[in-house]
């Protein structure tokens, strides 16, 4: 018993074209996603009362700038590794 917190970063590839890559960074508490950054949307989106409040603050702060670079730094940089395996 207790609390469960999880942060998941994922790259979704729809094709070998690097333009089709999507970066998603999700925050989950007790199996319920409460906030997500999606590179296609370009901002945080909240799914609970706390998530909406955090999304509003994070979209105005340095957190958003950090996430915006992850598509290039993490997903596109490692795309060749994914396609070669």
N, C-alpha and C positions, 0 to 999 in steps of 0.2 A: 504494500500500500504506500501511497505517497503521491508525489506529483511527477509528471512526465513532461519534459521540455525537449524539443527537437528543432534543429535548424537544418534545412535541406537546401543545397545548391545543386542545380541541374542544368544541363545544356540539352535542349531538344533540337534534333536535327531532322528536318523534313526532306532534305536532299543533300547531295554532295556540294551543292552551291553554297558558299559561305554566307550568302545573303539570306538563306533560309534557316539560320540558327537563331534560337531563342534562349535567353538566359532567364532562369526563374530562381528566386531566393525566397523560400517559405519559412515562416515561423509557426510552430505548432505547440500548443499547450494542451495536455490531457487529450491527445488525439484529435483536437479541433484546430484547424488552421485559422489563425487570427489576423495575420498580415502577410502580404506577398509583394515582392518586387518582380515585375515582368518587363523585360527589355523591350518587348513589342509595345506595351502600354507606355513605358518610359517613366513610371512613377510607382510608388507604393499604393496598394489598395488594401483597405481594412475590411474584415469580414465579421468582426464582433465590435462591441462598443469600445473596448480597449484598443482593438486593431485600427478602427477608424480614427481614434484620437492620436495614436502613434503615427499613423500614415500622414495625417495633417502636419504633425511636427516634423517628421523625417523628410517629407517632401520639401520643406523649407530650410532644412539644415544640411550639414556636411555629409550625412548618410546617403543622400540621393546622389551626390557627385561621385562617391565611392562606388555605388552600384552601377552607375552609367558606364564606367570603364571596364566592368567585369566581362561583358560580352566579348570585347577585344582581347583582354588580358587572359581570361580563363578559357572561354569557349573556342574562339577562333584560333588561339595559339595552340590548343591541343587537338584541333579537328583532324589533322593528319594522323595522329596516333589512333584515333577512333576508327578512321576509315581504313587504316592499314591492317587492323586486326580482324 
